[in-house]
Amino acid sequence: MNDPVRSTYFDRRAFLRNTGNGCGLLALASMLRDQGALRAQPPANAGNPLAPRPGHFAPKALAVIWLHMHGSPSTIDLYDPKHELDRRHGTAMNLGSNVGFFRDSGTVMRSPFRFARHGQCGAWFSEVLPNIARHADDIAFLKGMHVHSNNHGPALNEINTGLTRVGFPSVGSWVTYGLGSENQNLPGFVIMPDPRGSIEGGPFSWSSGFLPGGFQGTPIRTGPNPILHVRPLPDVGLQRQRAQLDLAAALNRQHAEQLPGESDLQTRIESFELVYRLQMAAPDALDIAQETQAVRRLYGLEDEVSRPYGTQVLLARRLIERGVRFVQIYGGPQIDTDRWDAHADLNRNHRTRGRETDVAVAGLLTRPEATWPVRFNARDLGRRVRTPAHHAG
């Protein structure tokens, strides 16, 4: 028997079905709009996946610099002191089966570093980070973290993509997918590995996952050849190279017409064009010799210990000045002795890592108008550079 009152309501399955279809149609409408397939006037950036897109709200930050300290610093030895450890130092522990990787839980150990409060906020900092401590009032601390794995590989996947499993887009890919990039001659999403070695987990950390391949990270290194395969061969001039790229693009488009829906083919065409434009834009963006001596000193380039990391941070600042949307720096290689993963000799490890990174991070937080050459409007430069997101885990 039909109930005229009840028939006006959805049951649970109908609600979920209609809601799911609606979300899918919203996504389809967005993609059709970007491709100019709707009757409405197509956007100016149709066909250009990295073109800048306005957000739903006025942005407070224009770019992101993510400082990822590989291996993970000990927060209780840097800026989250546990005073109970001081009181219980040397006492025995009995964790039962919750001992993690180690069979013997040992005794309680206090931090070997001295702590003091800094800034008007009174944040705690250890002696390992004296320069960053001067910027305590410019830093937001998030101390309520929860993860699903304490192993490096899955943990890197989770912090970059939100899931411990591989195959999902990284946060840099999502940001450039949603907002685009303000410079079409440089990658929108840049990765800087530590010059001493590879990153644990490899390219999955900056993968675009199921998003188009054009949104994945582009590795940039320090040294004379920062971007691999970007320089033309000595016997190939720009005119000849342009002709080669045009021919390759035509062949790729012809192939793509036979395989509709294969985004990798369009990504290949876009990557060739980006490399061509990079040859013009990258040398200027990556030339830190243009910086003044004061800026080089600010980033620790005069100290051989802090110079490698300082060079990376300075390059990151130059890239976002030029419109790159997202830069991720990995401080520390996969080798345990050269990263923050202090399985032994915590005192030496964290003091060394602090000396490598402290000056450069503090330099990035320093007000730009005080030390940098005037190349941009001061207000715009302040918004672009002084609001990056930093991560130290």
Contacts in CASP RR format, 6 or more apart in sequence:
PFRMAT RR
TARGET T0000
AUTHOR 0000-0000-0000
METHOD contacts of the structure
MODEL  1
MNDPVRSTYFDRRAFLRNTGNGCGLLALASMLRDQGALRAQPPANAGNPL
APRPGHFAPKALAVIWLHMHGSPSTIDLYDPKHELDRRHGTAMNLGSNVG
FFRDSGTVMRSPFRFARHGQCGAWFSEVLPNIARHADDIAFLKGMHVHSN
NHGPALNEINTGLTRVGFPSVGSWVTYGLGSENQNLPGFVIMPDPRGSIE
GGPFSWSSGFLPGGFQGTPIRTGPNPILHVRPLPDVGLQRQRAQLDLAAA
LNRQHAEQLPGESDLQTRIESFELVYRLQMAAPDALDIAQETQAVRRLYG
LEDEVSRPYGTQVLLARRLIERGVRFVQIYGGPQIDTDRWDAHADLNRNH
RTRGRETDVAVAGLLTRPEATWPVRFNARDLGRRVRTPAHHAG
10 18 0 8 1.000
29 38 0 8 1.000
32 38 0 8 1.000
33 40 0 8 1.000
33 42 0 8 1.000
33 43 0 8 1.000
34 42 0 8 1.000
34 43 0 8 1.000
34 45 0 8 1.000
34 46 0 8 1.000
34 47 0 8 1.000
35 42 0 8 1.000
35 46 0 8 1.000
35 47 0 8 1.000
36 42 0 8 1.000
36 43 0 8 1.000
36 46 0 8 1.000
44 51 0 8 1.000
45 51 0 8 1.000
45 52 0 8 1.000
45 53 0 8 1.000
48 184 0 8 1.000
49 177 0 8 1.000
49 180 0 8 1.000
49 212 0 8 1.000
49 214 0 8 1.000
49 215 0 8 1.000
49 270 0 8 1.000
50 176 0 8 1.000
50 180 0 8 1.000
50 181 0 8 1.000
50 184 0 8 1.000
50 188 0 8 1.000
50 214 0 8 1.000
50 215 0 8 1.000
51 180 0 8 1.000
51 181 0 8 1.000
51 184 0 8 1.000
52 179 0 8 1.000
52 180 0 8 1.000
52 181 0 8 1.000
52 182 0 8 1.000
53 178 0 8 1.000
53 179 0 8 1.000
53 180 0 8 1.000
55 178 0 8 1.000
55 179 0 8 1.000
60 387 0 8 1.000
61 383 0 8 1.000
61 387 0 8 1.000
61 388 0 8 1.000
61 389 0 8 1.000
62 182 0 8 1.000
62 320 0 8 1.000
62 323 0 8 1.000
62 383 0 8 1.000
62 384 0 8 1.000
62 387 0 8 1.000
63 320 0 8 1.000
63 323 0 8 1.000
63 324 0 8 1.000
63 325 0 8 1.000
63 326 0 8 1.000
63 327 0 8 1.000
63 384 0 8 1.000
63 385 0 8 1.000
63 388 0 8 1.000
64 172 0 8 1.000
64 175 0 8 1.000
64 325 0 8 1.000
64 326 0 8 1.000
64 327 0 8 1.000
64 388 0 8 1.000
64 389 0 8 1.000
65 313 0 8 1.000
65 316 0 8 1.000
65 317 0 8 1.000
65 320 0 8 1.000
65 327 0 8 1.000
65 328 0 8 1.000
65 329 0 8 1.000
65 364 0 8 1.000
65 388 0 8 1.000
65 389 0 8 1.000
65 390 0 8 1.000
66 171 0 8 1.000
66 326 0 8 1.000
66 327 0 8 1.000
66 328 0 8 1.000
66 329 0 8 1.000
66 388 0 8 1.000
66 389 0 8 1.000
66 390 0 8 1.000
66 391 0 8 1.000
67 313 0 8 1.000
67 329 0 8 1.000
67 331 0 8 1.000
67 357 0 8 1.000
67 361 0 8 1.000
67 390 0 8 1.000
67 391 0 8 1.000
67 392 0 8 1.000
68 159 0 8 1.000
68 328 0 8 1.000
68 329 0 8 1.000
68 330 0 8 1.000
68 331 0 8 1.000
68 391 0 8 1.000
68 392 0 8 1.000
68 393 0 8 1.000
69 331 0 8 1.000
69 332 0 8 1.000
69 339 0 8 1.000
69 340 0 8 1.000
69 353 0 8 1.000
69 357 0 8 1.000
69 392 0 8 1.000
69 393 0 8 1.000
70 194 0 8 1.000
70 199 0 8 1.000
70 200 0 8 1.000
70 330 0 8 1.000
70 331 0 8 1.000
70 332 0 8 1.000
70 333 0 8 1.000
70 334 0 8 1.000
70 339 0 8 1.000
70 340 0 8 1.000
70 341 0 8 1.000
71 152 0 8 1.000
71 200 0 8 1.000
71 332 0 8 1.000
71 339 0 8 1.000
71 340 0 8 1.000
71 341 0 8 1.000
71 393 0 8 1.000
72 155 0 8 1.000
72 340 0 8 1.000
72 341 0 8 1.000
72 393 0 8 1.000
73 340 0 8 1.000
73 350 0 8 1.000
73 353 0 8 1.000
73 392 0 8 1.000
73 393 0 8 1.000
74 340 0 8 1.000
74 342 0 8 1.000
74 346 0 8 1.000
74 350 0 8 1.000
75 143 0 8 1.000
76 82 0 8 1.000
76 85 0 8 1.000
76 111 0 8 1.000
77 111 0 8 1.000
77 112 0 8 1.000
77 113 0 8 1.000
77 126 0 8 1.000
77 128 0 8 1.000
77 346 0 8 1.000
77 350 0 8 1.000
78 125 0 8 1.000
78 126 0 8 1.000
78 128 0 8 1.000
78 129 0 8 1.000
78 350 0 8 1.000
78 392 0 8 1.000
79 123 0 8 1.000
79 124 0 8 1.000
79 125 0 8 1.000
79 126 0 8 1.000
79 129 0 8 1.000
79 141 0 8 1.000
80 124 0 8 1.000
80 141 0 8 1.000
80 143 0 8 1.000
81 111 0 8 1.000
81 115 0 8 1.000
81 124 0 8 1.000
81 126 0 8 1.000
82 111 0 8 1.000
85 108 0 8 1.000
85 109 0 8 1.000
85 110 0 8 1.000
85 111 0 8 1.000
86 110 0 8 1.000
86 111 0 8 1.000
88 108 0 8 1.000
89 108 0 8 1.000
89 109 0 8 1.000
89 110 0 8 1.000
90 107 0 8 1.000
90 108 0 8 1.000
90 109 0 8 1.000
91 107 0 8 1.000
91 108 0 8 1.000
92 106 0 8 1.000
92 107 0 8 1.000
92 108 0 8 1.000
93 105 0 8 1.000
93 106 0 8 1.000
93 107 0 8 1.000
93 108 0 8 1.000
94 105 0 8 1.000
95 105 0 8 1.000
96 105 0 8 1.000
99 105 0 8 1.000
100 150 0 8 1.000
111 126 0 8 1.000
112 346 0 8 1.000
112 347 0 8 1.000
113 126 0 8 1.000
113 127 0 8 1.000
113 128 0 8 1.000
113 347 0 8 1.000
113 350 0 8 1.000
114 126 0 8 1.000
114 127 0 8 1.000
115 124 0 8 1.000
115 125 0 8 1.000
115 126 0 8 1.000
115 127 0 8 1.000
116 124 0 8 1.000
116 125 0 8 1.000
116 127 0 8 1.000
116 133 0 8 1.000
117 123 0 8 1.000
117 124 0 8 1.000
117 125 0 8 1.000
118 124 0 8 1.000
118 125 0 8 1.000
118 133 0 8 1.000
118 134 0 8 1.000
118 136 0 8 1.000
119 136 0 8 1.000
119 137 0 8 1.000
120 137 0 8 1.000
121 136 0 8 1.000
121 137 0 8 1.000
122 136 0 8 1.000
123 133 0 8 1.000
123 136 0 8 1.000
123 139 0 8 1.000
123 141 0 8 1.000
125 132 0 8 1.000
125 133 0 8 1.000
125 136 0 8 1.000
128 350 0 8 1.000
128 351 0 8 1.000
128 353 0 8 1.000
128 354 0 8 1.000
128 358 0 8 1.000
129 354 0 8 1.000
129 358 0 8 1.000
130 358 0 8 1.000
131 358 0 8 1.000
131 359 0 8 1.000
131 361 0 8 1.000
131 362 0 8 1.000
131 363 0 8 1.000
132 139 0 8 1.000
132 358 0 8 1.000
132 361 0 8 1.000
132 362 0 8 1.000
132 365 0 8 1.000
134 362 0 8 1.000
135 362 0 8 1.000
135 365 0 8 1.000
135 366 0 8 1.000
138 365 0 8 1.000
138 386 0 8 1.000
139 365 0 8 1.000
139 390 0 8 1.000
147 155 0 8 1.000
147 158 0 8 1.000
147 159 0 8 1.000
148 154 0 8 1.000
148 158 0 8 1.000
148 164 0 8 1.000
149 155 0 8 1.000
149 158 0 8 1.000
149 164 0 8 1.000
152 200 0 8 1.000
152 201 0 8 1.000
152 341 0 8 1.000
153 200 0 8 1.000
153 201 0 8 1.000
154 164 0 8 1.000
154 165 0 8 1.000
155 164 0 8 1.000
156 199 0 8 1.000
156 200 0 8 1.000
156 201 0 8 1.000
156 204 0 8 1.000
156 205 0 8 1.000
157 163 0 8 1.000
157 164 0 8 1.000
157 165 0 8 1.000
157 166 0 8 1.000
157 168 0 8 1.000
157 201 0 8 1.000
157 204 0 8 1.000
157 205 0 8 1.000
158 164 0 8 1.000
159 391 0 8 1.000
159 393 0 8 1.000
160 170 0 8 1.000
160 171 0 8 1.000
160 204 0 8 1.000
160 205 0 8 1.000
160 206 0 8 1.000
161 167 0 8 1.000
161 168 0 8 1.000
161 169 0 8 1.000
161 170 0 8 1.000
161 171 0 8 1.000
161 207 0 8 1.000
162 168 0 8 1.000
166 204 0 8 1.000
166 207 0 8 1.000
167 204 0 8 1.000
167 207 0 8 1.000
167 209 0 8 1.000
167 210 0 8 1.000
168 207 0 8 1.000
168 209 0 8 1.000
168 210 0 8 1.000
169 177 0 8 1.000
169 207 0 8 1.000
169 208 0 8 1.000
169 209 0 8 1.000
169 210 0 8 1.000
169 211 0 8 1.000
169 215 0 8 1.000
170 205 0 8 1.000
170 206 0 8 1.000
170 207 0 8 1.000
170 208 0 8 1.000
170 209 0 8 1.000
170 216 0 8 1.000
170 217 0 8 1.000
171 326 0 8 1.000
172 189 0 8 1.000
172 206 0 8 1.000
172 215 0 8 1.000
172 217 0 8 1.000
172 325 0 8 1.000
172 326 0 8 1.000
172 328 0 8 1.000
173 189 0 8 1.000
173 206 0 8 1.000
173 207 0 8 1.000
173 208 0 8 1.000
173 209 0 8 1.000
173 211 0 8 1.000
173 215 0 8 1.000
173 216 0 8 1.000
173 217 0 8 1.000
174 211 0 8 1.000
175 189 0 8 1.000
175 325 0 8 1.000
175 326 0 8 1.000
176 188 0 8 1.000
176 189 0 8 1.000
176 215 0 8 1.000
176 325 0 8 1.000
176 326 0 8 1.000
177 208 0 8 1.000
177 211 0 8 1.000
177 212 0 8 1.000
177 215 0 8 1.000
179 325 0 8 1.000
180 188 0 8 1.000
180 325 0 8 1.000
181 187 0 8 1.000
181 188 0 8 1.000
181 189 0 8 1.000
181 323 0 8 1.000
181 324 0 8 1.000
181 325 0 8 1.000
182 323 0 8 1.000
182 324 0 8 1.000
182 325 0 8 1.000
183 281 0 8 1.000
183 322 0 8 1.000
183 323 0 8 1.000
183 324 0 8 1.000
184 277 0 8 1.000
185 274 0 8 1.000
185 277 0 8 1.000
185 278 0 8 1.000
185 280 0 8 1.000
185 281 0 8 1.000
186 278 0 8 1.000
186 281 0 8 1.000
186 282 0 8 1.000
186 285 0 8 1.000
186 319 0 8 1.000
186 322 0 8 1.000
186 323 0 8 1.000
186 324 0 8 1.000
187 217 0 8 1.000
187 218 0 8 1.000
187 220 0 8 1.000
187 274 0 8 1.000
187 278 0 8 1.000
187 324 0 8 1.000
188 217 0 8 1.000
188 218 0 8 1.000
188 324 0 8 1.000
188 325 0 8 1.000
188 326 0 8 1.000
189 206 0 8 1.000
189 215 0 8 1.000
189 216 0 8 1.000
189 217 0 8 1.000
189 218 0 8 1.000
189 324 0 8 1.000
189 325 0 8 1.000
189 326 0 8 1.000
189 328 0 8 1.000
190 217 0 8 1.000
190 218 0 8 1.000
190 219 0 8 1.000
190 220 0 8 1.000
190 316 0 8 1.000
190 319 0 8 1.000
190 324 0 8 1.000
190 326 0 8 1.000
190 327 0 8 1.000
190 328 0 8 1.000
191 205 0 8 1.000
191 206 0 8 1.000
191 217 0 8 1.000
191 218 0 8 1.000
191 219 0 8 1.000
191 220 0 8 1.000
191 328 0 8 1.000
191 330 0 8 1.000
192 219 0 8 1.000
192 220 0 8 1.000
192 221 0 8 1.000
192 222 0 8 1.000
192 312 0 8 1.000
192 315 0 8 1.000
192 316 0 8 1.000
192 327 0 8 1.000
192 328 0 8 1.000
192 329 0 8 1.000
192 330 0 8 1.000
193 199 0 8 1.000
193 219 0 8 1.000
193 221 0 8 1.000
193 330 0 8 1.000
193 333 0 8 1.000
194 308 0 8 1.000
194 330 0 8 1.000
194 331 0 8 1.000
194 332 0 8 1.000
194 333 0 8 1.000
194 338 0 8 1.000
194 339 0 8 1.000
195 221 0 8 1.000
195 222 0 8 1.000
195 223 0 8 1.000
195 308 0 8 1.000
196 308 0 8 1.000
196 332 0 8 1.000
196 333 0 8 1.000
196 335 0 8 1.000
196 338 0 8 1.000
197 332 0 8 1.000
197 333 0 8 1.000
197 334 0 8 1.000
197 335 0 8 1.000
198 333 0 8 1.000
198 334 0 8 1.000
199 205 0 8 1.000
199 330 0 8 1.000
199 333 0 8 1.000
199 334 0 8 1.000
200 334 0 8 1.000
203 216 0 8 1.000
206 216 0 8 1.000
206 217 0 8 1.000
206 219 0 8 1.000
206 328 0 8 1.000
207 216 0 8 1.000
208 214 0 8 1.000
208 215 0 8 1.000
208 216 0 8 1.000
208 217 0 8 1.000
209 216 0 8 1.000
212 263 0 8 1.000
212 266 0 8 1.000
212 267 0 8 1.000
213 263 0 8 1.000
213 264 0 8 1.000
213 267 0 8 1.000
214 267 0 8 1.000
214 270 0 8 1.000
214 271 0 8 1.000
218 227 0 8 1.000
219 227 0 8 1.000
219 228 0 8 1.000
220 226 0 8 1.000
220 227 0 8 1.000
220 286 0 8 1.000
220 315 0 8 1.000
220 319 0 8 1.000
221 227 0 8 1.000
221 228 0 8 1.000
222 308 0 8 1.000
222 311 0 8 1.000
222 312 0 8 1.000
222 315 0 8 1.000
225 231 0 8 1.000
226 282 0 8 1.000
226 286 0 8 1.000
226 315 0 8 1.000
227 278 0 8 1.000
227 282 0 8 1.000
229 275 0 8 1.000
230 275 0 8 1.000
230 278 0 8 1.000
230 279 0 8 1.000
230 282 0 8 1.000
231 279 0 8 1.000
232 238 0 8 1.000
232 241 0 8 1.000
232 279 0 8 1.000
236 244 0 8 1.000
238 279 0 8 1.000
241 276 0 8 1.000
242 276 0 8 1.000
245 272 0 8 1.000
245 273 0 8 1.000
245 276 0 8 1.000
248 269 0 8 1.000
248 272 0 8 1.000
249 269 0 8 1.000
249 272 0 8 1.000
249 273 0 8 1.000
252 265 0 8 1.000
252 268 0 8 1.000
252 269 0 8 1.000
253 269 0 8 1.000
255 265 0 8 1.000
256 262 0 8 1.000
256 265 0 8 1.000
256 266 0 8 1.000
256 269 0 8 1.000
259 265 0 8 1.000
281 322 0 8 1.000
284 290 0 8 1.000
285 315 0 8 1.000
285 318 0 8 1.000
285 319 0 8 1.000
285 322 0 8 1.000
286 315 0 8 1.000
286 318 0 8 1.000
288 296 0 8 1.000
288 301 0 8 1.000
288 311 0 8 1.000
288 314 0 8 1.000
288 315 0 8 1.000
288 318 0 8 1.000
291 314 0 8 1.000
291 373 0 8 1.000
292 373 0 8 1.000
294 371 0 8 1.000
295 314 0 8 1.000
295 371 0 8 1.000
295 372 0 8 1.000
295 373 0 8 1.000
296 302 0 8 1.000
296 314 0 8 1.000
298 359 0 8 1.000
298 363 0 8 1.000
298 366 0 8 1.000
298 371 0 8 1.000
299 306 0 8 1.000
299 310 0 8 1.000
299 311 0 8 1.000
299 313 0 8 1.000
299 314 0 8 1.000
299 359 0 8 1.000
299 360 0 8 1.000
299 363 0 8 1.000
299 364 0 8 1.000
300 306 0 8 1.000
300 307 0 8 1.000
300 310 0 8 1.000
300 359 0 8 1.000
300 360 0 8 1.000
301 307 0 8 1.000
301 310 0 8 1.000
301 311 0 8 1.000
301 314 0 8 1.000
303 355 0 8 1.000
303 359 0 8 1.000
305 352 0 8 1.000
305 355 0 8 1.000
305 356 0 8 1.000
306 355 0 8 1.000
306 356 0 8 1.000
306 357 0 8 1.000
306 358 0 8 1.000
306 359 0 8 1.000
306 360 0 8 1.000
308 356 0 8 1.000
309 329 0 8 1.000
309 331 0 8 1.000
309 356 0 8 1.000
309 357 0 8 1.000
309 360 0 8 1.000
310 359 0 8 1.000
310 360 0 8 1.000
312 329 0 8 1.000
312 331 0 8 1.000
312 360 0 8 1.000
313 329 0 8 1.000
313 360 0 8 1.000
313 361 0 8 1.000
313 363 0 8 1.000
313 364 0 8 1.000
314 360 0 8 1.000
316 327 0 8 1.000
316 329 0 8 1.000
316 364 0 8 1.000
317 364 0 8 1.000
317 385 0 8 1.000
319 327 0 8 1.000
320 327 0 8 1.000
320 384 0 8 1.000
320 385 0 8 1.000
320 388 0 8 1.000
321 375 0 8 1.000
321 376 0 8 1.000
321 381 0 8 1.000
321 384 0 8 1.000
321 385 0 8 1.000
323 384 0 8 1.000
331 339 0 8 1.000
331 340 0 8 1.000
331 356 0 8 1.000
331 357 0 8 1.000
332 338 0 8 1.000
332 339 0 8 1.000
332 340 0 8 1.000
332 353 0 8 1.000
333 339 0 8 1.000
336 343 0 8 1.000
337 349 0 8 1.000
339 353 0 8 1.000
340 349 0 8 1.000
340 350 0 8 1.000
340 353 0 8 1.000
342 349 0 8 1.000
342 350 0 8 1.000
361 390 0 8 1.000
364 385 0 8 1.000
364 388 0 8 1.000
365 386 0 8 1.000
367 382 0 8 1.000
367 386 0 8 1.000
368 378 0 8 1.000
368 381 0 8 1.000
368 382 0 8 1.000
368 385 0 8 1.000
368 386 0 8 1.000
369 378 0 8 1.000
369 381 0 8 1.000
369 382 0 8 1.000
372 381 0 8 1.000
375 381 0 8 1.000
376 384 0 8 1.000
END
